[in-house]
Amino acid sequence: MADRIAENFEKFHAENPHVFEMFSRFAIEMWLRREHGSASLIFERMRWEFMLDTGHDAPRLNNNYRALYAREWEGRNPNRRGFFRKRIRRANTIDSTAFDKTED
């Protein structure tokens, strides 16, 4: 079974590069002030910013993409790996109580 969330994320991410730019800006602001970050908090701030009009059409931010944006950001910023606490992600089964011990 294909990972539909990841497939949909990749399409959304490619079509909305300004979303990652905003996520990255807010993640850096958080990183400068805190030991660990919250992708959920960043998503809510992004919704607020889009509501106030950023000059872009407001994309619908799917909560399923929060961890994928966190992983994308850490992948592009390896010196900040582990900033976001993430669960182990499996395409077919997601154990919501299991956390990734490798900070991957």
N, C-alpha and C positions, 0 to 999 in steps of 0.2 A: 504494500500500500504506500503510495507516494505521500510525502509530507505536504499536504495542501496549505497549511499555514505558512511554511517556508516558501513555497511556490508563489503564493499570493503576496507575501512580503517582498520577495525579489521584484515582482512586477510593480508593486506600489513604490518601492524604494527607487527603482529606475525612472518611474514617471514623476516622482516628487523629490528631486534632490534637495530642494529647500527645506524639507522636513528634517533630513539628517543634519543639514547645516545648523538649523535651530537647535536640534537635540544636542549637537556637539558643543555649541556655544553655551548652553545651559549646563551641560555636564562639566565643562571646564570651570564655569563659575562655582559650581557645587564642589568640585575637586579642590579648588583653592581654599575652601572654607571647612571642609569636612573630611573625615577619614574614609567614610563609605557613602555611596550615593544611592538614590532611589529613582529608578527609571519611571516608576508610577508618578512620582512627584513632578518629574520633568514633563511627562505627558500632560499632566493637568495644567502646568504652566504654559505649555505649548497651546493647549486648547484656549486658554485665556488670551494669549497673544494673538492667535488667529481670530478670536472673537473681536478683539480690538482693531483688527485690520492691519495686516502686515504688508499689504500690497499684493499678496498672492490669494488665489481662490483658496478658501479654507478646506483643506482635505479632511476626510473623515478618518480620524486616528483610531485604528483598531487596537484595542487593548492587547490582543494576541501578539502584536508586534513589539511591545515594550522590551521584552527580554532579547529579541532579535536586534533591536537598535542598541541595546546595552552591549551585546556581544560584538556587533559591528564597530561600535565606538572603541571598545577595548582592543579589538583586533587592529584597528588603525593607530592605537596609542598603547603599544605594548608596555611602556613604562608605567602605565596606570592599570594594568591587569589586576583584577580582584577588587576594583573600586565598587563595582556592583555585585551584590550577592545574588547568585543565580541558582535556580534549580537545575537538576540534570534534565536535559531535554531529549525525549524520545518521540519519534514520529507516530508510533502506534500506541504507546502507553506512556502517559506522563504521571509519575508518582509525585504528587504535589507536596509530599512530606520529605522527599529526598533532596538534599542540597549538594551541589557540585563541590566536592572537596578539593579538586585540582584548581579551582578558580579559573576555569577555562571558559 
